[in-house]
Amino acid sequence: MEGQFGARVFENAAPISSGDAAAPRAAGRPIGAVLEIAGSSSQVMFDPAEVEALGASSDAAIANSGQVGSQVKMRVGSTWLIANVRSLRLDASGDRILAQVDFLGEGDEEKLTGKLYKFRRGVTRYPTPGCAVFPVSTADLKQIYAADDRAHIEIGNVYPTRDIRAALYVDAMLGKHFALLGSTGTGKSTAAALILHRICELSPQGHIVMIDPHGEYGSAFKTTGALYDVSNLQMPYWLMNFEEHCEVFLTTQNSARQVDADILAKCILLAKGKNRLAQEFGKLTVDAPIPYLLSDLTQILQLEMGKMDKATDTAPYLRLRSKIDEIKADPRYTFMFSGMLVADTMANFLARIFRLPGDGKPISIIDVSGVPSEITSVVVAVLSRMVFDFAIWSRGESKRPVLLVCEEAHRYVPNERNADGSSVGRILSRIAKEGRKYGVSLGLITQRPSDLAEGVLSQCGTILAMRLNNERDQAFVKAAMPEGARGFLDSIPALRNRECIAVGEGVATPIRLLFDALEDGKRPASDDPLFSELWRESGGEEQMLERTIKRWRSQGR
């Protein structure tokens, strides 16, 4: 029955001339027909001979039509519907190919030429069974993927073409957050650097903060960004809120932790009260970013312990004082707990980190690779919360939206299975849910999307998925996708390096694209070592070991 149905469609089709068969087929001959319509996903039938004949076309888009991941079109009235081929299988007779397709959008038909123009996402009228299916040409793809008048950046070429540019709409992408996903070695870091470079070129007075856990991106933004690490970050400890103070200073758990927290809260308030700034604001909260001296805090702990009667346990006071003294004496913590960071430098710190003004260098790279692992999450939490709090408390002022980009995001926003109760996960989850209301955009970069907190990925309006080798990761990304884009995601395991599937608010329609190559001076330092070459080198090992051990012992870089 299916064979007869398909045959009727092909019998009624335009005849082929005796010349080049590919051109007439591309121009006016259908390659199949619609079998079944079911919302966003429908079934069509292809004639294998017609699809095979397309392979001879010099038009790359036409040559690929009818394959998984390609696009086809069908006419409904004066409108062309565009659909993506999700899967293919032979029918029972073996004479026809059955394909599952997902509708992407529609465009008007130009009256004189019959060509597609003014493409838009979404479908207003569906075809009926029996409607002819045609291949999509490169000219059609140019209309489908053409960037409109909105602010956009071009990041690569649309697959399988070499000249159709793939664009990301900056306002839509940043307004609803974005995620860049991909297994190690797929070119994820270079793709992230490319996107950020393009945004910086578009908005040289922008405000971008990037958390760099491996020290990869400093080399990529030497001339276009401000680079901070433990040597020059100078992040005052008193910028921490009380929750972050507890993560650093408390060493106990359960009921003992609550006792220690109550004592710490009281003593921090008393220490902050000694600052003359406290007089301006009257009653303070323990979260208020008011400078105080660590020496005042330990002195107050000592005084409070002296007030206790002999029957009262003094262990909490001794624990807190001991931990504070330990941190003050540890040179690894100098970037945050130095005695030099007690002045009111909050305005200067925010101006440096948030690029206010940007001076043509709109991105801050925060290299946390040298931060002691015990407090890395606290440092990221403080920086993330400062972005969010700044957006909240600057309402009423001229808006300065900030983009916060978090590399290795699964470390900081882990799912319940990997959660450690740190404040960084809570603040990043809050930014994902509420940030867009206040002008805070979140960019998440990760190789393990399945390890992200539940719901965070679904808050990202634009997802750029590179090759993912793990099945759990693939399933997790598909679950966060809109229904019509899932056919594209079936090709994620087969993507080449530097290729990605881009879906969501930041693109006109789901795209498979190949990222542009970046110049050497703009690439992150994330290249894999070439063992076969590096193992041929020898000489200078003694001096190398001496320098390495010296840095190791001084805990400096």
Secondary structure as a PSIPRED ss2 file (coil, helix, strand):
# PSIPRED VFORMAT (PSIPRED V4.0)

   1 M C   1.000  0.000  0.000
   2 E H   0.000  1.000  0.000
   3 G H   0.000  1.000  0.000
   4 Q H   0.000  1.000  0.000
   5 F H   0.000  1.000  0.000
   6 G H   0.000  1.000  0.000
   7 A H   0.000  1.000  0.000
   8 R H   0.000  1.000  0.000
   9 V H   0.000  1.000  0.000
  10 F H   0.000  1.000  0.000
  11 E H   0.000  1.000  0.000
  12 N C   1.000  0.000  0.000
  13 A C   1.000  0.000  0.000
  14 A C   1.000  0.000  0.000
  15 P C   1.000  0.000  0.000
  16 I C   1.000  0.000  0.000
  17 S C   1.000  0.000  0.000
  18 S C   1.000  0.000  0.000
  19 G C   1.000  0.000  0.000
  20 D C   1.000  0.000  0.000
  21 A C   1.000  0.000  0.000
  22 A H   0.000  1.000  0.000
  23 A H   0.000  1.000  0.000
  24 P H   0.000  1.000  0.000
  25 R H   0.000  1.000  0.000
  26 A H   0.000  1.000  0.000
  27 A H   0.000  1.000  0.000
  28 G H   0.000  1.000  0.000
  29 R C   1.000  0.000  0.000
  30 P C   1.000  0.000  0.000
  31 I C   1.000  0.000  0.000
  32 G E   0.000  0.000  1.000
  33 A E   0.000  0.000  1.000
  34 V E   0.000  0.000  1.000
  35 L E   0.000  0.000  1.000
  36 E E   0.000  0.000  1.000
  37 I C   1.000  0.000  0.000
  38 A C   1.000  0.000  0.000
  39 G C   1.000  0.000  0.000
  40 S C   1.000  0.000  0.000
  41 S E   0.000  0.000  1.000
  42 S E   0.000  0.000  1.000
  43 Q E   0.000  0.000  1.000
  44 V E   0.000  0.000  1.000
  45 M E   0.000  0.000  1.000
  46 F E   0.000  0.000  1.000
  47 D C   1.000  0.000  0.000
  48 P H   0.000  1.000  0.000
  49 A H   0.000  1.000  0.000
  50 E H   0.000  1.000  0.000
  51 V H   0.000  1.000  0.000
  52 E H   0.000  1.000  0.000
  53 A H   0.000  1.000  0.000
  54 L H   0.000  1.000  0.000
  55 G C   1.000  0.000  0.000
  56 A C   1.000  0.000  0.000
  57 S C   1.000  0.000  0.000
  58 S C   1.000  0.000  0.000
  59 D C   1.000  0.000  0.000
  60 A H   0.000  1.000  0.000
  61 A H   0.000  1.000  0.000
  62 I H   0.000  1.000  0.000
  63 A H   0.000  1.000  0.000
  64 N H   0.000  1.000  0.000
  65 S C   1.000  0.000  0.000
  66 G C   1.000  0.000  0.000
  67 Q C   1.000  0.000  0.000
  68 V C   1.000  0.000  0.000
  69 G C   1.000  0.000  0.000
  70 S C   1.000  0.000  0.000
  71 Q E   0.000  0.000  1.000
  72 V E   0.000  0.000  1.000
  73 K E   0.000  0.000  1.000
  74 M E   0.000  0.000  1.000
  75 R E   0.000  0.000  1.000
  76 V E   0.000  0.000  1.000
  77 G C   1.000  0.000  0.000
  78 S C   1.000  0.000  0.000
  79 T E   0.000  0.000  1.000
  80 W E   0.000  0.000  1.000
  81 L E   0.000  0.000  1.000
  82 I E   0.000  0.000  1.000
  83 A E   0.000  0.000  1.000
  84 N E   0.000  0.000  1.000
  85 V E   0.000  0.000  1.000
  86 R E   0.000  0.000  1.000
  87 S E   0.000  0.000  1.000
  88 L E   0.000  0.000  1.000
  89 R E   0.000  0.000  1.000
  90 L E   0.000  0.000  1.000
  91 D C   1.000  0.000  0.000
  92 A C   1.000  0.000  0.000
  93 S C   1.000  0.000  0.000
  94 G C   1.000  0.000  0.000
  95 D C   1.000  0.000  0.000
  96 R C   1.000  0.000  0.000
  97 I E   0.000  0.000  1.000
  98 L E   0.000  0.000  1.000
  99 A E   0.000  0.000  1.000
 100 Q E   0.000  0.000  1.000
 101 V E   0.000  0.000  1.000
 102 D E   0.000  0.000  1.000
 103 F E   0.000  0.000  1.000
 104 L E   0.000  0.000  1.000
 105 G E   0.000  0.000  1.000
 106 E E   0.000  0.000  1.000
 107 G E   0.000  0.000  1.000
 108 D E   0.000  0.000  1.000
 109 E E   0.000  0.000  1.000
 110 E C   1.000  0.000  0.000
 111 K C   1.000  0.000  0.000
 112 L C   1.000  0.000  0.000
 113 T C   1.000  0.000  0.000
 114 G C   1.000  0.000  0.000
 115 K C   1.000  0.000  0.000
 116 L E   0.000  0.000  1.000
 117 Y E   0.000  0.000  1.000
 118 K E   0.000  0.000  1.000
 119 F E   0.000  0.000  1.000
 120 R E   0.000  0.000  1.000
 121 R E   0.000  0.000  1.000
 122 G C   1.000  0.000  0.000
 123 V C   1.000  0.000  0.000
 124 T C   1.000  0.000  0.000
 125 R C   1.000  0.000  0.000
 126 Y C   1.000  0.000  0.000
 127 P C   1.000  0.000  0.000
 128 T C   1.000  0.000  0.000
 129 P C   1.000  0.000  0.000
 130 G C   1.000  0.000  0.000
 131 C C   1.000  0.000  0.000
 132 A E   0.000  0.000  1.000
 133 V E   0.000  0.000  1.000
 134 F E   0.000  0.000  1.000
 135 P E   0.000  0.000  1.000
 136 V C   1.000  0.000  0.000
 137 S C   1.000  0.000  0.000
 138 T H   0.000  1.000  0.000
 139 A H   0.000  1.000  0.000
 140 D H   0.000  1.000  0.000
 141 L H   0.000  1.000  0.000
 142 K H   0.000  1.000  0.000
 143 Q H   0.000  1.000  0.000
 144 I H   0.000  1.000  0.000
 145 Y H   0.000  1.000  0.000
 146 A C   1.000  0.000  0.000
 147 A C   1.000  0.000  0.000
 148 D C   1.000  0.000  0.000
 149 D C   1.000  0.000  0.000
 150 R C   1.000  0.000  0.000
 151 A C   1.000  0.000  0.000
 152 H E   0.000  0.000  1.000
 153 I E   0.000  0.000  1.000
 154 E E   0.000  0.000  1.000
 155 I E   0.000  0.000  1.000
 156 G E   0.000  0.000  1.000
 157 N E   0.000  0.000  1.000
 158 V E   0.000  0.000  1.000
 159 Y C   1.000  0.000  0.000
 160 P C   1.000  0.000  0.000
 161 T C   1.000  0.000  0.000
 162 R C   1.000  0.000  0.000
 163 D C   1.000  0.000  0.000
 164 I C   1.000  0.000  0.000
 165 R E   0.000  0.000  1.000
 166 A E   0.000  0.000  1.000
 167 A E   0.000  0.000  1.000
 168 L E   0.000  0.000  1.000
 169 Y E   0.000  0.000  1.000
 170 V H   0.000  1.000  0.000
 171 D H   0.000  1.000  0.000
 172 A H   0.000  1.000  0.000
 173 M H   0.000  1.000  0.000
 174 L H   0.000  1.000  0.000
 175 G H   0.000  1.000  0.000
 176 K C   1.000  0.000  0.000
 177 H C   1.000  0.000  0.000
 178 F E   0.000  0.000  1.000
 179 A E   0.000  0.000  1.000
 180 L E   0.000  0.000  1.000
 181 L E   0.000  0.000  1.000
 182 G C   1.000  0.000  0.000
 183 S C   1.000  0.000  0.000
 184 T C   1.000  0.000  0.000
 185 G C   1.000  0.000  0.000
 186 T C   1.000  0.000  0.000
 187 G C   1.000  0.000  0.000
 188 K H   0.000  1.000  0.000
 189 S H   0.000  1.000  0.000
 190 T H   0.000  1.000  0.000
 191 A H   0.000  1.000  0.000
 192 A H   0.000  1.000  0.000
 193 A H   0.000  1.000  0.000
 194 L H   0.000  1.000  0.000
 195 I H   0.000  1.000  0.000
 196 L H   0.000  1.000  0.000
 197 H H   0.000  1.000  0.000
 198 R H   0.000  1.000  0.000
 199 I H   0.000  1.000  0.000
 200 C H   0.000  1.000  0.000
 201 E H   0.000  1.000  0.000
 202 L H   0.000  1.000  0.000
 203 S C   1.000  0.000  0.000
 204 P C   1.000  0.000  0.000
 205 Q C   1.000  0.000  0.000
 206 G C   1.000  0.000  0.000
 207 H C   1.000  0.000  0.000
 208 I E   0.000  0.000  1.000
 209 V E   0.000  0.000  1.000
 210 M E   0.000  0.000  1.000
 211 I E   0.000  0.000  1.000
 212 D E   0.000  0.000  1.000
 213 P C   1.000  0.000  0.000
 214 H C   1.000  0.000  0.000
 215 G C   1.000  0.000  0.000
 216 E C   1.000  0.000  0.000
 217 Y C   1.000  0.000  0.000
 218 G H   0.000  1.000  0.000
 219 S H   0.000  1.000  0.000
 220 A H   0.000  1.000  0.000
 221 F H   0.000  1.000  0.000
 222 K C   1.000  0.000  0.000
 223 T C   1.000  0.000  0.000
 224 T C   1.000  0.000  0.000
 225 G E   0.000  0.000  1.000
 226 A E   0.000  0.000  1.000
 227 L E   0.000  0.000  1.000
 228 Y E   0.000  0.000  1.000
 229 D C   1.000  0.000  0.000
 230 V C   1.000  0.000  0.000
 231 S C   1.000  0.000  0.000
 232 N C   1.000  0.000  0.000
 233 L C   1.000  0.000  0.000
 234 Q C   1.000  0.000  0.000
 235 M C   1.000  0.000  0.000
 236 P C   1.000  0.000  0.000
 237 Y H   0.000  1.000  0.000
 238 W H   0.000  1.000  0.000
 239 L H   0.000  1.000  0.000
 240 M C   1.000  0.000  0.000
 241 N C   1.000  0.000  0.000
 242 F H   0.000  1.000  0.000
 243 E H   0.000  1.000  0.000
 244 E H   0.000  1.000  0.000
 245 H H   0.000  1.000  0.000
 246 C H   0.000  1.000  0.000
 247 E H   0.000  1.000  0.000
 248 V H   0.000  1.000  0.000
 249 F H   0.000  1.000  0.000
 250 L C   1.000  0.000  0.000
 251 T C   1.000  0.000  0.000
 252 T C   1.000  0.000  0.000
 253 Q C   1.000  0.000  0.000
 254 N H   0.000  1.000  0.000
 255 S H   0.000  1.000  0.000
 256 A H   0.000  1.000  0.000
 257 R H   0.000  1.000  0.000
 258 Q H   0.000  1.000  0.000
 259 V H   0.000  1.000  0.000
 260 D H   0.000  1.000  0.000
 261 A H   0.000  1.000  0.000
 262 D H   0.000  1.000  0.000
 263 I H   0.000  1.000  0.000
 264 L H   0.000  1.000  0.000
 265 A H   0.000  1.000  0.000
 266 K H   0.000  1.000  0.000
 267 C H   0.000  1.000  0.000
 268 I H   0.000  1.000  0.000
 269 L H   0.000  1.000  0.000
 270 L H   0.000  1.000  0.000
 271 A H   0.000  1.000  0.000
 272 K H   0.000  1.000  0.000
 273 G H   0.000  1.000  0.000
 274 K C   1.000  0.000  0.000
 275 N C   1.000  0.000  0.000
 276 R H   0.000  1.000  0.000
 277 L H   0.000  1.000  0.000
 278 A H   0.000  1.000  0.000
 279 Q H   0.000  1.000  0.000
 280 E H   0.000  1.000  0.000
 281 F H   0.000  1.000  0.000
 282 G C   1.000  0.000  0.000
 283 K C   1.000  0.000  0.000
 284 L C   1.000  0.000  0.000
 285 T C   1.000  0.000  0.000
 286 V C   1.000  0.000  0.000
 287 D C   1.000  0.000  0.000
 288 A C   1.000  0.000  0.000
 289 P C   1.000  0.000  0.000
 290 I C   1.000  0.000  0.000
 291 P C   1.000  0.000  0.000
 292 Y C   1.000  0.000  0.000
 293 L C   1.000  0.000  0.000
 294 L H   0.000  1.000  0.000
 295 S H   0.000  1.000  0.000
 296 D H   0.000  1.000  0.000
 297 L H   0.000  1.000  0.000
 298 T H   0.000  1.000  0.000
 299 Q H   0.000  1.000  0.000
 300 I H   0.000  1.000  0.000
 301 L H   0.000  1.000  0.000
 302 Q H   0.000  1.000  0.000
 303 L H   0.000  1.000  0.000
 304 E H   0.000  1.000  0.000
 305 M H   0.000  1.000  0.000
 306 G H   0.000  1.000  0.000
 307 K H   0.000  1.000  0.000
 308 M C   1.000  0.000  0.000
 309 D C   1.000  0.000  0.000
 310 K C   1.000  0.000  0.000
 311 A C   1.000  0.000  0.000
 312 T C   1.000  0.000  0.000
 313 D C   1.000  0.000  0.000
 314 T C   1.000  0.000  0.000
 315 A H   0.000  1.000  0.000
 316 P H   0.000  1.000  0.000
 317 Y H   0.000  1.000  0.000
 318 L H   0.000  1.000  0.000
 319 R H   0.000  1.000  0.000
 320 L H   0.000  1.000  0.000
 321 R H   0.000  1.000  0.000
 322 S H   0.000  1.000  0.000
 323 K H   0.000  1.000  0.000
 324 I H   0.000  1.000  0.000
 325 D H   0.000  1.000  0.000
 326 E H   0.000  1.000  0.000
 327 I H   0.000  1.000  0.000
 328 K H   0.000  1.000  0.000
 329 A H   0.000  1.000  0.000
 330 D C   1.000  0.000  0.000
 331 P H   0.000  1.000  0.000
 332 R H   0.000  1.000  0.000
 333 Y H   0.000  1.000  0.000
 334 T H   0.000  1.000  0.000
 335 F H   0.000  1.000  0.000
 336 M H   0.000  1.000  0.000
 337 F H   0.000  1.000  0.000
 338 S C   1.000  0.000  0.000
 339 G H   0.000  1.000  0.000
 340 M H   0.000  1.000  0.000
 341 L H   0.000  1.000  0.000
 342 V C   1.000  0.000  0.000
 343 A C   1.000  0.000  0.000
 344 D C   1.000  0.000  0.000
 345 T C   1.000  0.000  0.000
 346 M H   0.000  1.000  0.000
 347 A H   0.000  1.000  0.000
 348 N H   0.000  1.000  0.000
 349 F H   0.000  1.000  0.000
 350 L H   0.000  1.000  0.000
 351 A H   0.000  1.000  0.000
 352 R H   0.000  1.000  0.000
 353 I H   0.000  1.000  0.000
 354 F C   1.000  0.000  0.000
 355 R C   1.000  0.000  0.000
 356 L C   1.000  0.000  0.000
 357 P C   1.000  0.000  0.000
 358 G C   1.000  0.000  0.000
 359 D C   1.000  0.000  0.000
 360 G C   1.000  0.000  0.000
 361 K C   1.000  0.000  0.000
 362 P C   1.000  0.000  0.000
 363 I E   0.000  0.000  1.000
 364 S E   0.000  0.000  1.000
 365 I E   0.000  0.000  1.000
 366 I E   0.000  0.000  1.000
 367 D E   0.000  0.000  1.000
 368 V C   1.000  0.000  0.000
 369 S C   1.000  0.000  0.000
 370 G C   1.000  0.000  0.000
 371 V C   1.000  0.000  0.000
 372 P C   1.000  0.000  0.000
 373 S C   1.000  0.000  0.000
 374 E C   1.000  0.000  0.000
 375 I C   1.000  0.000  0.000
 376 T H   0.000  1.000  0.000
 377 S H   0.000  1.000  0.000
 378 V H   0.000  1.000  0.000
 379 V H   0.000  1.000  0.000
 380 V H   0.000  1.000  0.000
 381 A H   0.000  1.000  0.000
 382 V H   0.000  1.000  0.000
 383 L H   0.000  1.000  0.000
 384 S H   0.000  1.000  0.000
 385 R H   0.000  1.000  0.000
 386 M H   0.000  1.000  0.000
 387 V H   0.000  1.000  0.000
 388 F H   0.000  1.000  0.000
 389 D H   0.000  1.000  0.000
 390 F H   0.000  1.000  0.000
 391 A H   0.000  1.000  0.000
 392 I H   0.000  1.000  0.000
 393 W H   0.000  1.000  0.000
 394 S C   1.000  0.000  0.000
 395 R C   1.000  0.000  0.000
 396 G C   1.000  0.000  0.000
 397 E C   1.000  0.000  0.000
 398 S C   1.000  0.000  0.000
 399 K C   1.000  0.000  0.000
 400 R C   1.000  0.000  0.000
 401 P C   1.000  0.000  0.000
 402 V E   0.000  0.000  1.000
 403 L E   0.000  0.000  1.000
 404 L E   0.000  0.000  1.000
 405 V E   0.000  0.000  1.000
 406 C E   0.000  0.000  1.000
 407 E E   0.000  0.000  1.000
 408 E C   1.000  0.000  0.000
 409 A H   0.000  1.000  0.000
 410 H H   0.000  1.000  0.000
 411 R H   0.000  1.000  0.000
 412 Y H   0.000  1.000  0.000
 413 V C   1.000  0.000  0.000
 414 P E   0.000  0.000  1.000
 415 N C   1.000  0.000  0.000
 416 E C   1.000  0.000  0.000
 417 R C   1.000  0.000  0.000
 418 N C   1.000  0.000  0.000
 419 A C   1.000  0.000  0.000
 420 D C   1.000  0.000  0.000
 421 G C   1.000  0.000  0.000
 422 S C   1.000  0.000  0.000
 423 S H   0.000  1.000  0.000
 424 V H   0.000  1.000  0.000
 425 G H   0.000  1.000  0.000
 426 R H   0.000  1.000  0.000
 427 I H   0.000  1.000  0.000
 428 L H   0.000  1.000  0.000
 429 S H   0.000  1.000  0.000
 430 R H   0.000  1.000  0.000
 431 I H   0.000  1.000  0.000
 432 A H   0.000  1.000  0.000
 433 K H   0.000  1.000  0.000
 434 E H   0.000  1.000  0.000
 435 G H   0.000  1.000  0.000
 436 R H   0.000  1.000  0.000
 437 K H   0.000  1.000  0.000
 438 Y H   0.000  1.000  0.000
 439 G C   1.000  0.000  0.000
 440 V E   0.000  0.000  1.000
 441 S E   0.000  0.000  1.000
 442 L E   0.000  0.000  1.000
 443 G E   0.000  0.000  1.000
 444 L E   0.000  0.000  1.000
 445 I E   0.000  0.000  1.000
 446 T E   0.000  0.000  1.000
 447 Q C   1.000  0.000  0.000
 448 R C   1.000  0.000  0.000
 449 P H   0.000  1.000  0.000
 450 S H   0.000  1.000  0.000
 451 D H   0.000  1.000  0.000
 452 L E   0.000  0.000  1.000
 453 A C   1.000  0.000  0.000
 454 E C   1.000  0.000  0.000
 455 G C   1.000  0.000  0.000
 456 V C   1.000  0.000  0.000
 457 L H   0.000  1.000  0.000
 458 S H   0.000  1.000  0.000
 459 Q H   0.000  1.000  0.000
 460 C C   1.000  0.000  0.000
 461 G C   1.000  0.000  0.000
 462 T E   0.000  0.000  1.000
 463 I E   0.000  0.000  1.000
 464 L E   0.000  0.000  1.000
 465 A E   0.000  0.000  1.000
 466 M C   1.000  0.000  0.000
 467 R C   1.000  0.000  0.000
 468 L C   1.000  0.000  0.000
 469 N C   1.000  0.000  0.000
 470 N C   1.000  0.000  0.000
 471 E H   0.000  1.000  0.000
 472 R H   0.000  1.000  0.000
 473 D H   0.000  1.000  0.000
 474 Q H   0.000  1.000  0.000
 475 A H   0.000  1.000  0.000
 476 F H   0.000  1.000  0.000
 477 V H   0.000  1.000  0.000
 478 K H   0.000  1.000  0.000
 479 A H   0.000  1.000  0.000
 480 A C   1.000  0.000  0.000
 481 M C   1.000  0.000  0.000
 482 P C   1.000  0.000  0.000
 483 E H   0.000  1.000  0.000
 484 G H   0.000  1.000  0.000
 485 A H   0.000  1.000  0.000
 486 R H   0.000  1.000  0.000
 487 G H   0.000  1.000  0.000
 488 F H   0.000  1.000  0.000
 489 L H   0.000  1.000  0.000
 490 D C   1.000  0.000  0.000
 491 S C   1.000  0.000  0.000
 492 I H   0.000  1.000  0.000
 493 P H   0.000  1.000  0.000
 494 A H   0.000  1.000  0.000
 495 L C   1.000  0.000  0.000
 496 R C   1.000  0.000  0.000
 497 N C   1.000  0.000  0.000
 498 R C   1.000  0.000  0.000
 499 E E   0.000  0.000  1.000
 500 C E   0.000  0.000  1.000
 501 I E   0.000  0.000  1.000
 502 A E   0.000  0.000  1.000
 503 V E   0.000  0.000  1.000
 504 G E   0.000  0.000  1.000
 505 E C   1.000  0.000  0.000
 506 G C   1.000  0.000  0.000
 507 V C   1.000  0.000  0.000
 508 A C   1.000  0.000  0.000
 509 T C   1.000  0.000  0.000
 510 P C   1.000  0.000  0.000
 511 I E   0.000  0.000  1.000
 512 R E   0.000  0.000  1.000
 513 L E   0.000  0.000  1.000
 514 L E   0.000  0.000  1.000
 515 F E   0.000  0.000  1.000
 516 D C   1.000  0.000  0.000
 517 A C   1.000  0.000  0.000
 518 L C   1.000  0.000  0.000
 519 E C   1.000  0.000  0.000
 520 D H   0.000  1.000  0.000
 521 G H   0.000  1.000  0.000
 522 K H   0.000  1.000  0.000
 523 R C   1.000  0.000  0.000
 524 P C   1.000  0.000  0.000
 525 A C   1.000  0.000  0.000
 526 S C   1.000  0.000  0.000
 527 D C   1.000  0.000  0.000
 528 D C   1.000  0.000  0.000
 529 P C   1.000  0.000  0.000
 530 L C   1.000  0.000  0.000
 531 F H   0.000  1.000  0.000
 532 S H   0.000  1.000  0.000
 533 E H   0.000  1.000  0.000
 534 L H   0.000  1.000  0.000
 535 W C   1.000  0.000  0.000
 536 R C   1.000  0.000  0.000
 537 E C   1.000  0.000  0.000
 538 S C   1.000  0.000  0.000
 539 G C   1.000  0.000  0.000
 540 G C   1.000  0.000  0.000
 541 E H   0.000  1.000  0.000
 542 E H   0.000  1.000  0.000
 543 Q H   0.000  1.000  0.000
 544 M H   0.000  1.000  0.000
 545 L H   0.000  1.000  0.000
 546 E H   0.000  1.000  0.000
 547 R H   0.000  1.000  0.000
 548 T H   0.000  1.000  0.000
 549 I H   0.000  1.000  0.000
 550 K H   0.000  1.000  0.000
 551 R H   0.000  1.000  0.000
 552 W H   0.000  1.000  0.000
 553 R H   0.000  1.000  0.000
 554 S H   0.000  1.000  0.000
 555 Q C   1.000  0.000  0.000
 556 G C   1.000  0.000  0.000
 557 R C   1.000  0.000  0.000
